[in-house]
């Protein structure tokens, strides 16, 4: 069975929140945008999610959540700085993969949802020489 490909808009996205998906863009709100496969009105399959700051996730979705393999790329102006996560998500959480700085150097990794060093993403990126 093939999923329909559509554009959806996500209002007030929160971690692990399946609500807020709309097929029409609200004129009075800033929203994130999803383009890809849809099932039951939610992202399901392969798609691209673009946040309001320009950060993007390209990969697999399951019932509105990032789930499976994908790449999240932070925008240059994102609060956590530039870089990307490449790997697996499980129920919208980074599960098994690595964070890279904007120069492609691996900063740290995730295994079974746990960071494999003591630093969070923002602290790790602050140690990298630009």
ROGUZA-463838 format. One record per residue (C-alpha): residue number from 1; residue in three letters; x, y, z. Coordinates in pm, 1 decimal. Layout:
N
PT  num  residu      east     north        up
PT  NUM     ALA         X         Y         Z
...
END
This chain:
130
PT  num  residu      east     north        up
PT    1     UNK       0.0       0.0       0.0
PT    2     UNK     140.7     337.6    -101.9
PT    3     UNK     103.9     639.5     123.0
PT    4     UNK     -28.1     966.1     -20.8
PT    5     UNK     229.5    1242.3     -72.2
PT    6     UNK     118.0    1580.3      58.5
PT    7     UNK     223.8    1893.3     239.0
PT    8     UNK     128.8    1935.8     603.9
PT    9     UNK     185.4    2225.2     842.2
PT   10     UNK     273.6    2168.0    1207.2
PT   11     UNK     149.1    2419.6    1461.8
PT   12     UNK     328.9    2449.5    1796.2
PT   13     UNK     536.9    2135.5    1752.7
PT   14     UNK     644.9    1966.9    2073.9
PT   15     UNK     856.7    1658.8    2128.8
PT   16     UNK     649.1    1344.5    2078.9
PT   17     UNK     338.0    1547.7    1997.0
PT   18     UNK     116.2    1401.0    1725.4
PT   19     UNK    -131.5    1691.0    1732.0
PT   20     UNK    -119.8    2016.7    1541.6
PT   21     UNK     -93.5    1881.2    1184.7
PT   22     UNK    -295.3    2071.0     922.1
PT   23     UNK    -327.1    2057.5     544.4
PT   24     UNK    -373.5    2434.1     517.7
PT   25     UNK    -123.5    2690.1     637.5
PT   26     UNK    -261.9    2923.7     905.0
PT   27     UNK    -221.4    3290.3     814.5
PT   28     UNK    -173.4    3411.5    1172.8
PT   29     UNK      81.3    3156.4    1302.6
PT   30     UNK     440.4    3060.3    1233.5
PT   31     UNK     444.4    2692.4    1145.4
PT   32     UNK     681.7    2414.7    1047.7
PT   33     UNK     630.8    2238.9     713.6
PT   34     UNK     629.4    1869.8     622.3
PT   35     UNK     644.7    1736.7     265.8
PT   36     UNK     615.4    1365.6     207.3
PT   37     UNK     411.7    1055.2     263.5
PT   38     UNK      94.7    1082.6     472.5
PT   39     UNK    -125.0     825.2     642.1
PT   40     UNK    -436.3     910.6     843.8
PT   41     UNK    -350.5    1281.5     831.4
PT   42     UNK      -2.1    1234.4     980.2
PT   43     UNK     349.4    1211.3     836.9
PT   44     UNK     408.1     841.6     774.0
PT   45     UNK     682.0     707.2     549.0
PT   46     UNK     957.0     917.4     391.4
PT   47     UNK     946.4    1294.9     413.1
PT   48     UNK    1113.2    1628.4     484.6
PT   49     UNK    1030.1    1839.2     790.5
PT   50     UNK    1145.6    2202.0     787.3
PT   51     UNK    1145.3    2404.4    1108.8
PT   52     UNK    1085.6    2779.1    1122.1
PT   53     UNK    1459.9    2846.4    1174.2
PT   54     UNK    1547.3    2653.1     857.4
PT   55     UNK    1664.4    2332.8    1028.9
PT   56     UNK    1550.5    2019.3     843.4
PT   57     UNK    1489.0    1652.0     903.7
PT   58     UNK    1487.2    1419.8     602.9
PT   59     UNK    1394.6    1061.3     672.2
PT   60     UNK    1138.1     817.9     801.3
PT   61     UNK     824.2     900.5     998.2
PT   62     UNK     576.9     676.7    1177.9
PT   63     UNK     236.9     815.2    1282.2
PT   64     UNK     358.7    1176.2    1292.8
PT   65     UNK     690.3    1110.9    1469.1
PT   66     UNK    1048.1    1073.3    1346.1
PT   67     UNK    1102.8     699.5    1355.9
PT   68     UNK    1363.9     509.1    1156.8
PT   69     UNK    1665.1     638.8     967.3
PT   70     UNK    1712.5    1004.5     890.5
PT   71     UNK    1929.9    1314.1     895.7
PT   72     UNK    1855.1    1624.5    1102.1
PT   73     UNK    2052.2    1931.1     991.1
PT   74     UNK    2058.5    2236.9    1214.9
PT   75     UNK    2037.9    2576.1    1045.4
PT   76     UNK    2333.8    2813.0    1084.6
PT   77     UNK    2119.6    3037.9    1306.8
PT   78     UNK    1968.0    2754.3    1514.2
PT   79     UNK    1997.7    2791.1    1894.1
PT   80     UNK    2221.5    2480.5    1914.7
PT   81     UNK    2443.2    2590.0    1626.4
PT   82     UNK    2519.7    2430.3    1292.4
PT   83     UNK    2577.8    2059.5    1253.3
PT   84     UNK    2382.2    1744.4    1184.3
PT   85     UNK    2262.0    1419.5    1334.2
PT   86     UNK    2274.5    1113.4    1109.5
PT   87     UNK    2119.6     793.8    1232.7
PT   88     UNK    1814.4     624.8    1372.6
PT   89     UNK    1522.7     778.0    1560.3
PT   90     UNK    1282.6     590.9    1784.4
PT   91     UNK     952.1     760.2    1876.1
PT   92     UNK    1097.0    1103.4    1783.9
PT   93     UNK    1412.0    1059.0    1995.8
PT   94     UNK    1768.3    1021.6    1870.8
PT   95     UNK    1836.0     650.5    1915.1
PT   96     UNK    2147.1     525.3    1736.2
PT   97     UNK    2364.3     763.1    1538.0
PT   98     UNK    2614.1    1047.3    1552.2
PT   99     UNK    2622.6    1425.4    1578.7
PT  100     UNK    2863.3    1603.8    1345.1
PT  101     UNK    2979.9    1965.6    1351.1
PT  102     UNK    2944.5    2188.5    1044.8
PT  103     UNK    3288.3    2073.1     923.8
PT  104     UNK    3189.9    1704.1     929.6
PT  105     UNK    3381.3    1611.2    1245.0
PT  106     UNK    3195.5    1367.5    1472.5
PT  107     UNK    3119.3    1536.0    1804.9
PT  108     UNK    2948.4    1249.1    1988.5
PT  109     UNK    2710.7     961.6    1934.5
PT  110     UNK    2391.0     804.9    2063.0
PT  111     UNK    2337.8     440.0    2147.1
PT  112     UNK    1992.6     315.2    2254.9
PT  113     UNK    1886.5     676.8    2310.7
PT  114     UNK    2176.2     766.3    2543.4
PT  115     UNK    2451.6    1019.7    2469.0
PT  116     UNK    2787.3     844.8    2469.0
PT  117     UNK    2970.8    1126.3    2650.3
PT  118     UNK    2886.7    1367.1    2931.9
PT  119     UNK    2819.5    1675.4    2718.8
PT  120     UNK    2494.2    1789.1    2565.6
PT  121     UNK    2481.1    1904.5    2203.8
PT  122     UNK    2523.2    2277.5    2272.6
PT  123     UNK    2817.3    2222.0    2511.8
PT  124     UNK    2987.2    1987.2    2264.8
PT  125     UNK    2957.1    2233.4    1975.9
PT  126     UNK    3099.2    2515.2    2191.2
PT  127     UNK    3425.6    2317.1    2221.6
PT  128     UNK    3474.4    2300.2    1845.6
PT  129     UNK    3707.9    2553.9    1688.0
PT  130     UNK    3539.4    2738.3    1405.2
END
